[in-house]
């Protein structure tokens, strides 16, 4: 066969990149795409964040000026938190410095639109925390016994907040607690460890639920600069 070319060019990605999608139909109907292990870990951690109501991958192109020329930047995620909107960039800590000008410019552009710009790194969402989130989501996909689940949820709602220790003392299993947290039926501490001293918070205890800053362990980029 003479030099037949494939009809479609197969795009090869760098071998360390993993591309995939996370399905969490109890949270939103459309899957959430990711292009690296770190992005996947951050998405999984965000899927358990009390204030996040929607996650959209590569939502917009932002035009900015880096001081020498006009450029475009596509942030990794748009987060909706009720009325609040946050653009999120996921970047390994070691690469943050070289992108600082871009982050500064994009934060300024978005700030003018009333949108916060966050840069989340592997310092805030380390591998172990991403792995714990993955375990919780895996148990969220399992079926729970409806009677036991209703009993647990009723008890947590009456308490407002209850310790994991007390839940275990009531006879609830760790997998059931993980299922309820994975499904966002109750919330827990940002570390996602479900250690005995950690709390289970009912959805109604809104004033006690961690906000995005507490959950991710970082704040909007303009504050971030001042802090470093």
DAJODA-V249926 format. One record per pair of residues at least 4 apart in sequence whose C-alpha atoms are under 6 Angstrom apart, sorted by the first residue. I is the first residue (numbers start at 1). J is the second residue. D is the distance in whole Angstrom. If there is no record, write none. Layout:
BEGIN
i:I j:J d:D
i:I j:J d:D
END
This chain:
BEGIN
i:17 j:36 d:5
i:18 j:35 d:6
i:18 j:36 d:5
i:19 j:34 d:6
i:19 j:35 d:4
i:20 j:33 d:6
i:20 j:34 d:6
i:21 j:31 d:6
i:21 j:32 d:5
i:21 j:33 d:4
i:21 j:34 d:6
i:22 j:31 d:6
i:22 j:32 d:5
i:23 j:31 d:5
i:25 j:29 d:5
i:33 j:57 d:6
i:34 j:39 d:5
i:34 j:40 d:6
i:41 j:130 d:4
i:44 j:133 d:6
i:45 j:133 d:6
i:51 j:81 d:5
i:52 j:80 d:6
i:52 j:81 d:5
i:53 j:80 d:6
i:53 j:81 d:5
i:54 j:79 d:6
i:54 j:80 d:5
i:55 j:78 d:6
i:55 j:79 d:5
i:56 j:77 d:5
i:56 j:78 d:5
i:57 j:76 d:6
i:57 j:77 d:5
i:58 j:75 d:6
i:58 j:76 d:5
i:58 j:77 d:5
i:59 j:78 d:6
i:60 j:74 d:6
i:61 j:73 d:6
i:61 j:74 d:5
i:62 j:72 d:5
i:62 j:73 d:5
i:63 j:71 d:6
i:63 j:72 d:5
i:64 j:70 d:6
i:64 j:71 d:5
i:65 j:69 d:6
i:65 j:70 d:5
i:75 j:89 d:5
i:76 j:88 d:6
i:76 j:89 d:5
i:77 j:87 d:6
i:77 j:88 d:5
i:78 j:86 d:6
i:78 j:87 d:5
i:79 j:85 d:6
i:79 j:86 d:5
i:80 j:85 d:5
i:85 j:115 d:6
i:86 j:115 d:6
i:86 j:116 d:5
i:86 j:117 d:6
i:87 j:117 d:5
i:88 j:117 d:6
i:88 j:118 d:5
i:88 j:119 d:6
i:89 j:119 d:5
i:90 j:119 d:6
i:90 j:120 d:5
i:90 j:121 d:6
i:91 j:121 d:5
i:92 j:121 d:5
i:92 j:122 d:5
i:93 j:121 d:5
i:103 j:107 d:6
i:107 j:111 d:6
i:107 j:117 d:5
i:110 j:115 d:5
i:111 j:115 d:5
i:111 j:116 d:6
i:116 j:220 d:6
i:117 j:220 d:5
i:117 j:221 d:6
i:118 j:220 d:5
i:118 j:221 d:5
i:122 j:126 d:5
i:124 j:217 d:6
i:136 j:178 d:5
i:136 j:182 d:5
i:137 j:182 d:5
i:139 j:179 d:5
i:140 j:179 d:4
i:140 j:182 d:5
i:140 j:183 d:5
i:145 j:149 d:6
i:146 j:150 d:6
i:150 j:154 d:6
i:156 j:160 d:6
i:156 j:202 d:6
i:157 j:202 d:5
i:160 j:202 d:5
i:160 j:205 d:6
i:161 j:200 d:6
i:161 j:201 d:4
i:162 j:199 d:6
i:162 j:200 d:5
i:163 j:198 d:6
i:163 j:199 d:4
i:163 j:200 d:6
i:164 j:196 d:5
i:164 j:198 d:6
i:164 j:199 d:6
i:165 j:196 d:4
i:167 j:172 d:6
i:168 j:172 d:5
i:178 j:182 d:6
i:180 j:185 d:5
i:180 j:186 d:6
i:181 j:186 d:5
i:181 j:187 d:5
i:186 j:201 d:6
i:186 j:202 d:5
i:186 j:203 d:6
i:187 j:200 d:6
i:187 j:201 d:5
i:188 j:199 d:6
i:188 j:200 d:5
i:190 j:215 d:5
i:194 j:198 d:6
i:210 j:214 d:6
i:210 j:215 d:6
i:212 j:216 d:6
i:213 j:217 d:6
i:213 j:218 d:5
i:213 j:219 d:5
i:219 j:224 d:6
END
